[in-house]
């Protein structure tokens, strides 16, 4: 978790200890850290004073990793404070590790060493990592931007990664979209139409019987709360209606397309889909077809298919409004997508500015995000 403010998405000119305090006390984060991170540990920056005065002690050690910033003064007081926190069960990480020997006394209590891989060449990283051999630490690579970097760093012993490599197209491959994937894209196209072509959808499902099974698992999940079991595509259409069925078909299509990707890309797409839908409904917009939901669920489609966005939009016959939003053009759907991205980055002031622009109460906005996180996790647990 990073404290960021203003349009530059950079660290503001305030005391680092205050920044950490803002992260933990900001009203928008009262959702619960574990809910924001999907029950994964949150990595939180701590400066010297916040560690020395045991500021993290009110956090559950199972939910956080305490990051010691690279520019803190190394003092006996800091070492003693970190030792105490370590003995209480907290995991400690050295952030933006610079391989300076001043950190040697900390090694016995450090669980994770984070290395900014953009600061070094891959050869330099290989040599530097060898210096850490023998330490009982986990290596985490920060700012991993490409799949090629990811693969090379895995070979060097890194097991944890941060960055947008999972959500961006891997342009080196320029893989042709296969017939199977074209069929899945046709499902998304159908979901964006006012009237579903059940015969066409049934043809696609007949080619891959597993799709029907997956679709029914999603629809029959406890999250949806159906009072009776849905047993077929036509049954689903009759029971839940076209609009809801379109959402599930889009969800199914994305799940199938992203099966070989980092699972976080599916979670992020689902959160965005539900969030955009909730914002559209809060503004009383007609959602047939469910354009806002589809905008969110397709927001990472270029990274999923490993192709430039314009190429994907060229082969994906969806509503022009959705295409405009995916291109980050000015429109309501584009505003919803911009809004959820600002929230993901913790840019609360910019998020509230967008909310005000579209006449949306900020509390409704942040509650929608909280609900979307829960919904995405529940859908993933029931559909896999």
C-alpha positions in Angstrom: 0.0 0.0 0.0 1.4 3.4 -1.0 0.3 6.8 0.1 -0.1 8.9 -3.0 -1.7 12.3 -3.5 -2.4 14.7 -6.3 -2.5 14.3 -10.1 1.2 13.3 -10.3 0.5 10.0 -8.5 3.6 10.7 -6.5 4.6 10.9 -2.8 3.4 14.3 -1.5 5.6 16.7 0.4 4.7 15.5 3.9 6.4 13.7 6.7 6.7 9.9 5.8 5.4 9.0 9.2 2.3 11.1 8.5 1.9 9.3 5.2 1.8 5.9 6.9 -0.7 7.2 9.4 -2.9 8.5 6.6 -2.9 5.1 4.9 -4.1 3.4 8.1 -6.5 5.9 9.3 -8.0 7.2 6.1 -11.8 6.6 6.2 -11.7 4.9 2.8 -9.5 2.1 4.2 -11.8 1.3 7.1 -13.1 -1.4 4.7 -10.5 -3.7 6.4 -7.0 -4.2 5.0 -7.7 -7.9 4.4 -10.7 -7.1 2.3 -8.8 -4.6 0.1 -6.0 -7.1 -0.5 -8.2 -10.2 -1.0 -7.0 -11.9 2.2 -3.4 -11.5 1.1 -0.9 -9.6 3.3 -0.7 -5.9 2.8 2.8 -4.4 2.4 2.9 -1.1 4.3 5.7 1.4 4.3 7.0 2.4 7.8 9.5 5.1 8.5 11.8 5.2 11.6 9.5 6.9 14.1 6.4 4.8 13.3 8.5 1.6 13.9 10.4 2.9 17.0 7.1 3.8 18.7 5.5 0.5 17.7 2.8 2.1 15.5 2.1 -1.2 13.7 1.2 -3.0 16.9 -2.5 -2.5 16.5 -2.5 -4.4 13.1 -2.9 -8.2 12.9 0.5 -9.7 12.1 -1.2 -12.2 9.8 -2.5 -9.4 7.6 0.5 -7.2 7.0 4.2 -7.1 6.1 6.1 -4.1 7.6 8.3 -2.4 5.0 11.4 -0.7 6.3 12.1 2.2 4.0 15.5 2.4 2.4 16.3 5.9 3.6 15.6 5.5 7.3 18.5 6.2 9.7 19.9 2.9 10.9 20.2 3.2 14.7 20.3 0.8 17.6 16.8 2.1 18.5 15.4 1.1 15.1 17.0 -2.3 15.3 15.6 -2.9 18.8 12.1 -1.9 17.7 12.2 -4.2 14.6 13.5 -7.0 16.8 10.5 -6.5 19.1 8.0 -6.5 16.3 9.6 -9.6 14.8 9.3 -11.4 18.1 5.6 -10.5 18.1 5.1 -12.3 14.8 5.3 -9.5 12.3 7.0 -10.1 9.0 9.6 -7.4 8.1 10.7 -6.4 4.6 13.6 -4.2 3.4 12.1 -1.9 0.8 14.1 -0.8 -2.3 17.1 -2.8 -1.0 20.4 -1.1 -1.9 22.7 -3.9 -0.8 24.4 -1.6 1.7 26.2 -3.4 4.5 24.5 -1.2 7.1 21.6 -3.6 6.9 23.6 -6.7 7.9 22.5 -6.5 11.6 18.9 -6.7 10.4 19.3 -9.8 8.3 18.3 -12.3 11.0 14.9 -10.7 11.5 14.2 -9.9 7.8 11.7 -12.1 6.0 11.5 -10.4 2.6 14.0 -8.3 0.6 12.4 -6.1 -2.1 14.5 -5.1 -5.1 13.5 -2.5 -7.6 14.5 -4.3 -10.8 14.4 -1.1 -12.9 17.4 0.2 -10.9 19.7 -2.6 -12.1 20.4 -4.6 -15.2 19.5 -8.3 -15.1 23.3 -9.1 -14.9 23.7 -6.7 -12.0 20.8 -8.3 -10.2 22.2 -11.8 -10.8 25.5 -10.7 -9.2 23.9 -8.8 -6.3 21.5 -11.6 -5.5 24.4 -14.0 -5.1 25.6 -11.9 -2.2 22.4 -12.8 -0.4 22.9 -16.5 -0.7 22.7 -18.2 2.6 20.2 -15.8 4.1 16.8 -17.2 5.0 14.9 -14.5 3.1 12.3 -14.3 0.3 13.2 -12.2 -2.7 10.5 -9.9 -4.1 11.0 -8.1 -7.4 9.4 -4.6 -7.6 8.3 -2.8 -10.8 8.2 -5.9 -13.0 6.8 -4.6 -16.3 7.0 -7.5 -18.8 6.5 -11.2 -18.9 10.1 -11.6 -20.1 11.4 -9.9 -16.9 9.1 -12.1 -14.9 10.5 -15.3 -16.3 14.1 -14.2 -16.0 13.7 -13.1 -12.4 12.1 -16.4 -11.5 15.2 -18.1 -12.7 17.3 -15.9 -10.4 15.3 -17.1 -7.3 12.6 -14.4 -7.0 9.3 -15.8 -5.8 7.3 -12.7 -5.2 6.5 -10.0 -7.7 5.0 -6.5 -7.9 4.1 -4.7 -11.1 1.7 -4.5 -14.0 3.3 -7.3 -16.0 0.2 -9.5 -15.7 -2.1 -6.9 -17.0 -0.2 -5.7 -20.1 0.0 -7.2 -23.5 3.1 -9.3 -24.2 3.8 -7.8 -27.6 6.8 -10.1 -28.4 4.5 -12.9 -29.2 1.8 -11.2 -31.3 -0.2 -14.4 -31.2 -3.0 -15.0 -33.7 -6.4 -15.1 -32.0 -7.3 -18.8 -32.4 -10.7 -20.0 -33.6 -11.5 -21.2 -30.1 -10.9 -17.7 -28.7 -12.8 -16.1 -31.6 -15.8 -18.1 -30.4 -15.4 -16.8 -26.9 -15.1 -13.3 -28.2 -18.4 -13.9 -30.1 -20.0 -14.7 -26.7 -18.8 -11.3 -25.4 -20.3 -9.7 -28.6 -23.6 -11.4 -27.9 -23.6 -10.1 -24.3 -23.4 -6.6 -25.7 -26.5 -6.9 -27.9 -30.0 -5.8 -26.8 -31.4 -9.1 -27.9 -29.5 -12.4 -27.2 -29.2 -14.8 -30.1 -29.8 -18.0 -28.2 -29.3 -20.2 -31.3 -25.9 -18.6 -31.9 -24.9 -18.9 -28.3 -26.0 -22.5 -28.2 -23.8 -23.3 -31.2 -20.8 -22.0 -29.4 -21.6 -23.9 -26.3 -22.0 -27.1 -28.4 -18.5 -26.7 -29.6 -17.2 -26.7 -26.0 -19.5 -28.5 -23.6 -17.4 -27.4 -20.7 -18.6 -23.9 -21.2 -22.1 -24.9 -20.2 -20.8 -26.5 -17.0 -18.7 -23.4 -16.1 -21.6 -21.1 -16.8 -24.0 -23.0 -14.6 -21.4 -23.1 -11.8 -21.3 -19.3 -11.9 -25.1 -18.9 -12.0 -25.8 -21.4 -9.3 -23.2 -19.9 -6.9 -24.4 -18.9 -3.4 -23.4 -15.3 -4.3 -26.2 -15.0 -6.8 -28.7 -16.5 -4.4 -30.9 -18.4 -6.9 -33.8 -20.1 -5.2 -33.7 -23.1 -7.6 -30.9 -24.8 -9.5 -30.5 -23.6 -13.1 -29.9 -26.6 -15.4 -29.6 -25.2 -18.9 -28.9 -22.1 -21.0 -32.6 -21.7 -21.9 -33.6 -22.3 -18.2 -31.2 -19.6 -17.2 -32.7 -17.2 -19.8 -36.2 -17.9 -18.6 -35.4 -17.7 -14.9 -32.9 -14.8 -14.5 -33.6 -12.9 -17.7 -31.5 -11.6 -20.5 -29.6 -8.8 -18.7 -28.3 -11.1 -15.9 -27.5 -13.9 -18.4 -25.5 -11.5 -20.5 -23.3 -10.6 -17.4 -22.7 -14.3 -16.7 -21.8 -15.0 -20.3 -19.3 -12.2 -20.3 -17.9 -13.4 -16.9 -17.6 -16.9 -18.3 -15.9 -15.6 -21.5 -13.3 -13.7 -19.6 -12.6 -16.6 -17.3 -12.0 -18.8 -20.3 -9.8 -16.3 -22.0 -7.7 -15.6 -18.9 -7.2 -19.2 -17.9 -3.4 -19.1 -18.6 -2.9 -15.7 -16.9 -2.1 -14.5 -13.5 -5.4 -15.0 -11.5 -5.2 -11.4 -10.3 -6.2 -10.2 -13.8 -9.5 -12.0 -13.5 -10.1 -10.6 -10.0 -9.3 -7.1 -11.1 -11.6 -7.4 -14.1 -14.5 -8.6 -12.0 -14.1 -5.9 -9.4 -14.2 -3.3 -12.2 -17.2 -4.9 -13.8 -19.3 -4.9 -10.7 -18.2 -1.4 -9.7 -19.0 0.1 -13.1 -22.4 -1.7 -13.0 -23.2 -0.3 -9.5 -22.2 3.2 -10.4 -24.4 3.1 -13.6 -27.4 1.7 -11.6 -26.9 4.4 -8.9 -27.4 7.0 -11.7 -30.5 5.1 -12.9 -29.1 4.3 -16.3 -30.7 1.6 -18.5 -28.5 -1.4 -18.3 -29.7 -3.5 -21.3 -27.3 -4.4 -22.7 -25.2 -4.2 -19.5 -22.7 -1.7 -21.0 -21.1 -0.6 -17.7 -20.5 -4.2 -16.5 -19.0 -5.1 -19.9 -16.8 -2.0 -19.8 -15.2 -3.1 -16.5 -14.9 -6.7 -17.5 -13.1 -5.9 -20.8 -10.9 -3.2 -19.3 -7.8 -5.6 -19.3 -8.7 -7.5 -22.5 -5.6 -6.4 -24.4 -3.4 -7.9 -21.7 -5.4 -11.1 -21.6 -5.1 -11.6 -25.4 -1.6 -10.2 -25.7 -2.5 -7.8 -28.4 -2.7 -4.0 -28.8 -6.1 -2.6 -27.7 -7.0 -1.3 -31.1 -6.4 -4.7 -32.7 -8.7 -6.4 -30.1 -11.4 -3.7 -30.6 -11.2 -4.3 -34.3 -12.1 -8.0 -33.9 -14.6 -7.5 -31.0 -18.0 -6.3 -32.2 -19.2 -4.5 -29.1 -21.1 -1.3 -28.4 -19.2 1.9 -29.6 -19.7 3.4 -26.1 -17.8 0.5 -24.6 -15.0 0.9 -27.1 -14.7 4.6 -26.3 -14.4 3.9 -22.6 -11.7 1.3 -23.2 -9.8 3.9 -25.3 -10.0 6.3 -22.3 -12.1 8.7 -24.3 -14.4 11.2 -22.5 -17.8 9.6 -21.9 -19.8 8.3 -18.9 -18.5 4.8 -19.2 -15.0 6.1 -19.5 -15.6 8.1 -16.3 -16.6 5.0 -14.4 -13.5 3.2 -15.5 -11.3 6.2 -14.6 -13.0 6.3 -11.2 -12.3 2.7 -10.3 -8.7 3.0 -11.5 -8.1 6.0 -9.2 -9.6 4.1 -6.3 -7.3 1.1 -7.1 -4.3 3.4 -6.9 -5.5 5.1 -3.7 -5.8 8.4 -5.4 -8.8 9.4 -3.2 -8.8 13.2 -4.0 -8.8 12.5 -7.8 -11.5 9.8 -7.3 -13.7 12.2 -5.5 -13.2 14.8 -8.2 -14.4 12.4 -10.8 -17.3 11.4 -8.6 -18.3 15.1 -8.2 -18.1 15.5 -12.0 -20.7 12.8 -12.6 -22.8 14.0 -9.6 -22.1 10.9 -7.5 -21.8 10.9 -3.7 -18.3 9.8 -2.7 -19.6 7.5 0.0 -21.8 5.7 -2.5 -18.7 5.4 -4.7 -16.5 3.8 -2.0 -19.2 1.6 -0.7 -19.7 0.3 -4.3 -16.0 -0.5 -4.4 -16.1 -2.4 -1.1 -19.1 -4.4 -2.3 -17.4 -5.1 -5.6 -14.3 -6.5 -3.9 -16.5 -8.9 -1.9 -18.5 -9.9 -5.0 -15.4 -10.6 -7.1 -13.9 -12.8 -4.4 -17.1 -14.7 -3.9 -17.5 -15.3 -7.6 -14.0 -16.6 -8.0 -14.3 -19.0 -5.1 -17.6 -20.4 -6.4 -16.7 -20.5 -10.1 -13.4 -22.3 -9.9 
